[in-house]
Amino acid sequence: MPEFSYRVREQDRVSVVEVSGDVDMSVAGQLSDVLEPLVADRDVVLDCTGVTFFDSMGLRVAVNALNQAAQAGTAFSLVPSQTVARVLELAGVTSIFVIHDSAPTSA
């Protein structure tokens, strides 16, 4: 099982949260703790291109971050891996997210 890891970087006044490994019940709280203060304050892109497993708890964290961003007046968007895109599709929530093909990069 690939180990969960994340890295937060600032890019053009947007926080990019790069996530890799498995996003499941065992790490959902940790990811939520990372995202909550960020979406309250700034736009966030959750880069899931390195995510190899994504379950309903990962989906819940993403939906909660989206809702928190809407309440705070910030933006929350995703760069999904194929695995994450499939879960969004199966759950019927793809249309509620702004989806990017890639995360912002340094110039």
trRosetta pair geometry for C-beta under 8 A, 3 or more apart (Angstrom, degrees):
i j d omega theta_ij theta_ji phi_ij phi_ji
1 21 7.9 64 152 -170 73 95
1 22 5.6 -29 -179 -16 98 146
1 53 7.6 -44 -149 11 89 147
2 20 7.1 -87 150 148 128 84
2 21 4.0 -154 124 -130 96 71
2 22 5.6 143 67 -24 80 83
2 52 4.8 85 28 32 142 142
2 53 7.4 161 44 7 101 100
3 21 5.0 -74 96 -119 31 148
3 22 7.7 -51 -128 23 9 89
4 19 7.5 -22 -160 -168 84 91
4 20 7.4 159 -148 88 39 52
4 21 4.1 -150 -87 90 36 133
4 22 5.7 -79 -63 63 90 62
4 23 6.5 109 -116 -83 117 55
4 26 7.7 -176 -5 95 142 97
4 27 4.3 -9 65 -92 179 166
4 30 7.4 119 122 75 140 139
4 31 7.9 -94 -177 -55 134 106
5 19 7.5 164 87 -152 46 49
5 20 5.4 -8 58 59 88 94
5 21 5.8 97 10 -4 70 128
6 17 6.0 -6 -170 -178 118 90
6 18 6.5 154 -157 82 60 53
6 19 4.9 -16 -102 -101 93 69
6 20 7.5 173 -82 19 46 65
6 30 8.0 174 9 132 131 106
6 31 6.9 139 -51 -108 150 80
6 34 6.1 -23 106 -109 157 176
7 17 7.6 164 80 -155 40 47
7 18 4.8 -9 57 57 90 105
8 15 5.8 -14 -165 -170 103 104
8 16 7.2 152 -155 78 50 49
8 17 5.3 -17 -100 -103 78 72
8 18 7.8 -170 -79 20 28 72
8 34 6.8 -165 -58 -172 123 113
8 38 7.2 -148 -136 -86 135 142
9 15 7.6 149 77 -156 33 57
9 16 5.2 -19 65 61 84 99
9 18 7.1 19 9 -7 105 110
10 13 7.5 15 -174 -91 99 18
10 14 7.3 145 -158 73 57 40
10 15 6.1 -36 -100 -100 64 60
10 16 7.6 165 -102 16 13 81
11 14 5.5 -33 74 66 76 91
11 16 5.2 19 14 -13 120 121
11 103 7.7 109 40 154 158 96
11 104 4.3 167 122 104 138 119
11 105 7.1 -59 -142 -113 148 7
11 106 6.7 -116 -122 -71 105 61
12 104 6.0 -104 30 172 118 153
13 42 6.8 -142 169 -154 71 121
13 43 7.2 61 124 37 80 107
14 42 6.8 176 -125 153 36 110
14 43 4.7 -46 -118 90 87 104
14 44 7.0 161 -173 -96 79 22
14 45 5.9 41 157 -7 124 103
14 104 6.0 95 68 23 135 149
15 38 4.7 -105 71 -159 160 125
15 42 5.5 104 -10 92 103 124
15 43 7.2 170 25 90 72 50
15 44 4.9 -22 71 -109 98 77
15 45 7.4 -176 91 28 50 66
16 44 7.7 155 -91 -160 26 57
16 45 4.9 -15 -113 66 73 104
16 47 5.7 28 -178 -18 96 121
16 103 5.1 94 -147 -176 131 128
16 104 6.1 -141 -68 52 132 91
17 34 6.2 125 -136 135 137 124
17 35 6.6 -66 -25 -88 171 82
17 38 7.0 160 -52 57 123 173
17 44 6.3 11 -5 -170 110 106
17 45 7.2 -180 25 87 68 51
17 46 5.2 -20 67 -114 106 62
17 47 6.6 180 83 23 47 77
18 47 4.5 -22 -105 72 63 121
18 49 7.8 -36 -146 39 87 92
18 50 6.8 53 173 16 89 125
18 103 7.1 -86 -86 -14 91 172
19 23 6.4 32 157 -69 137 125
19 31 6.9 28 -112 -120 137 121
19 46 6.6 2 -1 -174 122 87
19 47 6.7 163 19 81 70 61
19 48 5.5 -13 63 -106 109 63
19 50 6.5 -165 102 65 46 97
19 51 5.6 21 108 -67 101 103
20 50 3.0 -39 -104 124 94 129
20 51 6.4 -139 -129 -68 33 46
20 52 7.6 40 -176 -13 67 90
21 50 7.0 10 -13 133 49 99
21 51 7.0 -29 62 -123 32 53
21 52 6.3 -39 -154 23 23 103
21 53 7.8 -33 151 35 50 88
22 27 7.2 133 100 16 74 133
22 51 7.6 98 -110 -160 21 75
22 52 6.1 -51 -72 69 65 90
22 53 4.0 0 -125 56 87 113
22 54 7.9 -160 -156 -62 53 42
23 27 6.0 -100 -133 79 52 118
23 28 7.1 91 178 -82 79 67
23 31 6.4 29 -140 -42 108 158
23 48 7.6 -57 -9 -133 147 112
23 51 5.5 -24 -5 -141 114 122
23 53 6.7 -174 35 93 56 65
23 54 5.0 15 61 -112 107 70
23 55 7.2 -160 101 23 68 68
23 57 7.6 -152 146 90 76 87
23 58 3.6 84 124 -101 113 129
23 61 7.5 -111 176 40 120 139
24 27 6.4 73 52 28 57 89
24 28 7.0 -78 122 -40 26 94
24 53 6.3 -11 -49 118 107 113
24 54 7.8 -159 -68 -133 64 23
24 55 4.7 48 -119 19 79 122
24 57 5.9 74 -176 52 40 122
24 58 6.5 -40 -79 -35 31 103
25 28 5.7 -34 -134 -2 30 121
25 55 6.9 -39 -29 76 76 136
25 57 4.5 141 -83 -20 58 162
27 30 4.9 -55 -164 42 68 118
27 31 5.9 66 139 -22 87 101
28 31 5.9 -59 -148 39 31 107
28 32 6.1 32 155 -20 66 109
28 57 3.9 -88 -69 155 147 114
28 58 6.4 -127 -99 -72 93 47
28 60 6.8 26 -157 68 136 108
28 61 5.2 -159 -157 -49 85 124
29 32 5.6 -55 -145 38 30 114
29 33 6.3 34 155 -22 64 105
30 33 5.7 -54 -150 33 29 113
30 34 6.8 29 150 -18 62 103
31 34 5.6 -54 -154 33 36 112
31 35 6.3 24 155 -13 69 111
31 58 7.4 28 57 -124 162 72
31 61 5.1 44 99 -179 117 160
32 35 5.9 -61 -141 42 31 105
32 36 6.0 41 163 -35 68 106
32 61 4.9 -122 -71 -129 87 103
32 64 6.7 6 -126 84 108 141
32 65 7.6 -147 -125 -59 64 96
33 36 6.3 -38 -134 19 24 115
34 37 8.0 -85 -180 37 24 90
34 38 6.9 5 149 -7 62 124
35 38 5.7 -77 -154 44 37 111
35 39 5.8 21 166 -14 81 111
35 44 6.6 115 -145 162 84 166
35 46 7.2 -5 -104 -85 123 117
35 61 6.8 124 25 171 148 99
35 64 8.0 113 97 94 134 95
35 65 4.4 -54 156 -104 140 126
35 68 7.8 124 132 58 99 141
36 39 6.6 -64 -142 37 21 99
36 40 6.5 22 160 -22 59 111
36 65 7.4 -114 -74 -104 48 80
36 68 6.4 -84 -130 176 64 172
37 40 5.6 -56 -149 32 34 118
37 41 6.6 7 162 -2 65 118
38 41 6.4 -86 -158 46 27 97
38 42 6.2 -60 -177 55 68 92
38 44 5.0 89 129 -85 118 130
39 42 7.6 -97 -115 64 22 50
39 44 5.1 -69 -81 4 77 136
39 65 5.3 164 -39 -165 156 81
39 68 4.9 92 103 102 132 108
39 69 4.2 -86 -168 -75 115 84
39 72 6.1 144 140 34 74 145
39 74 5.6 -178 -169 78 61 133
39 76 5.5 -1 -119 -75 123 117
40 68 6.6 -54 -68 161 73 112
40 72 4.9 -162 -136 -103 43 151
40 74 7.4 143 -171 6 3 139
41 72 7.4 -58 -35 176 26 144
41 74 7.1 36 77 -64 21 152
42 74 5.8 104 133 -136 12 139
43 69 7.7 68 -123 -150 50 125
43 74 5.2 -161 -77 -176 50 93
43 75 4.2 8 -127 53 101 92
43 76 7.4 -162 -157 -68 59 40
43 77 7.9 9 -180 7 98 98
44 65 6.9 -84 81 173 142 123
44 69 6.8 -127 31 -91 105 130
44 74 7.0 56 -2 138 84 126
44 75 7.4 -170 34 95 55 59
44 76 5.2 0 65 -114 97 74
44 77 7.5 175 95 30 55 61
45 77 5.2 -21 -113 72 73 92
45 78 7.4 159 -163 -93 64 16
45 79 6.4 39 171 -16 106 102
45 100 6.7 -16 -145 21 122 144
45 103 5.4 144 126 -132 137 90
45 104 6.5 142 17 7 159 95
46 62 6.6 -136 62 -117 165 95
46 65 7.1 92 -46 96 136 159
46 76 7.1 23 -13 -174 105 89
46 77 7.3 -168 24 93 74 41
46 78 5.1 -23 66 -109 97 69
46 79 7.1 -163 93 26 50 69
47 50 7.7 45 128 10 90 90
47 79 4.5 0 -123 52 64 122
47 103 4.1 -25 -91 -61 127 138
48 51 4.2 -26 -174 2 89 129
48 54 7.1 31 -170 -80 139 140
48 78 6.3 -7 6 -166 116 97
48 79 6.2 176 31 84 66 63
48 80 5.1 -5 68 -123 121 45
48 81 5.2 -106 126 -7 87 85
48 84 4.5 48 122 -30 147 162
49 79 5.7 -29 -42 125 95 108
49 80 7.7 104 -76 132 53 17
49 81 5.2 123 -141 -77 30 82
49 102 7.7 19 -62 -124 143 63
49 103 7.5 -113 -9 -14 123 107
50 81 6.9 -139 24 -66 11 131
51 54 5.4 47 151 -59 132 108
51 58 7.7 125 -161 -161 144 155
51 80 7.8 -60 48 -155 125 60
51 81 4.8 -159 59 10 81 132
51 83 6.0 -131 110 72 89 122
51 84 5.4 62 77 -46 136 114
52 81 7.3 -54 -76 114 34 166
52 83 6.2 103 -167 -10 24 163
53 83 6.4 -91 -95 175 24 150
54 58 4.3 -107 -159 81 77 154
54 59 7.0 100 156 -49 99 77
54 81 7.7 161 -22 53 130 107
54 83 5.4 136 11 130 105 103
54 84 4.7 72 -5 -95 167 71
54 87 4.9 -121 99 -1 110 155
55 58 5.6 109 51 11 50 100
55 59 7.3 -96 120 -2 36 95
55 87 7.4 -151 -116 -125 17 143
56 59 5.2 -51 -148 37 39 117
56 60 6.2 47 151 -26 67 100
56 87 8.0 -158 -76 -166 47 120
56 91 7.8 140 -114 -91 79 129
57 60 5.4 -45 -146 31 35 116
57 61 6.7 40 152 -20 63 99
58 61 5.7 -50 -153 32 34 112
58 62 6.6 31 151 -16 65 105
58 84 7.6 -103 131 -116 135 94
58 87 7.4 39 81 120 115 165
59 62 5.7 -57 -151 37 33 111
59 63 6.3 29 154 -16 68 107
59 87 5.9 -137 -69 146 116 121
59 88 7.3 169 -119 -85 105 60
59 91 5.8 138 -151 -50 153 167
59 93 7.3 120 -165 44 113 148
60 63 5.9 -56 -144 39 30 108
60 64 6.1 32 156 -19 65 108
61 64 5.8 -56 -147 38 28 112
61 65 6.3 29 154 -20 64 106
62 65 5.8 -54 -147 35 30 111
62 66 6.4 34 152 -21 63 105
62 78 6.7 22 -151 -80 128 129
62 97 7.4 -15 159 -91 119 134
63 66 5.5 -51 -150 34 33 115
63 67 6.4 31 153 -16 65 105
63 93 6.9 -58 -87 -170 112 157
63 96 7.6 33 -120 102 87 142
64 67 5.7 -56 -148 39 32 110
64 68 6.2 31 154 -19 67 107
65 68 5.7 -53 -143 38 31 111
65 69 6.2 35 155 -22 64 105
65 76 5.1 166 132 -149 94 155
66 69 5.8 -55 -150 34 27 112
66 70 6.6 29 152 -20 62 105
66 76 4.8 -143 -100 78 54 133
66 96 6.7 79 159 137 161 107
66 97 6.5 -97 -96 -97 140 80
67 70 5.6 -52 -150 33 33 113
67 71 6.6 31 153 -16 64 105
68 71 5.7 -55 -151 38 33 111
68 72 6.2 22 154 -11 67 112
68 76 7.7 74 66 -40 80 147
69 72 5.8 -64 -142 46 30 105
69 74 4.6 -92 -154 81 84 85
69 75 6.0 49 169 -168 133 6
69 76 3.8 -173 -11 -22 159 108
70 73 7.8 38 -178 -69 26 28
70 76 7.9 -73 -34 17 70 110
75 98 7.0 -10 -177 26 109 147
76 97 7.9 -72 110 -135 85 84
76 98 7.7 148 94 35 45 102
77 97 6.6 120 -140 178 55 86
77 98 3.9 -54 -112 83 107 102
77 99 7.0 -170 -171 -77 93 19
77 100 5.8 71 143 -18 126 105
78 84 7.2 -145 175 141 131 137
78 88 7.9 166 89 -72 162 150
78 97 5.1 -2 14 173 118 139
78 98 7.3 149 23 81 68 55
78 99 5.6 -26 73 -111 91 65
78 100 7.1 -177 91 24 39 79
79 99 7.5 119 -100 -166 35 62
79 100 4.8 -44 -86 75 86 96
79 101 7.2 6 -135 109 94 13
79 102 6.0 49 -138 -143 136 17
79 103 4.9 -95 -14 -56 158 79
80 83 7.9 -144 174 68 93 54
80 84 3.7 -141 -152 92 97 113
80 85 4.2 135 117 -57 137 77
80 88 6.5 -87 -97 -3 160 136
80 99 6.5 -35 3 -141 107 107
81 84 4.9 94 45 10 72 99
81 85 6.9 -133 92 -5 36 89
82 85 5.6 -55 -144 38 31 114
82 86 6.3 35 156 -24 65 105
83 86 5.9 -56 -154 31 27 111
83 87 6.8 23 152 -15 62 104
84 87 5.8 -54 -151 36 35 110
84 88 6.4 36 152 -19 67 105
85 88 5.7 -54 -149 37 32 113
85 89 6.2 36 151 -22 65 108
85 94 7.5 44 -157 -109 69 114
85 99 7.9 76 -109 -144 96 139
86 89 5.5 -54 -148 36 31 115
86 90 6.2 30 155 -18 66 107
87 90 5.8 -53 -143 38 31 110
87 91 6.1 22 159 -11 64 112
88 91 6.0 -65 -146 44 26 105
88 93 5.5 -100 -158 73 74 83
88 94 4.5 99 139 -81 110 73
88 97 6.8 -66 -143 21 140 137
89 92 7.6 29 174 -70 30 34
89 94 5.6 25 -84 -46 56 126
93 96 5.1 -43 -171 25 80 116
93 97 6.9 64 139 -14 87 101
94 97 6.6 -77 -166 39 36 101
94 99 7.0 -12 -169 -42 84 140
100 103 6.7 107 99 -83 138 39
102 105 7.4 -21 142 -28 117 108
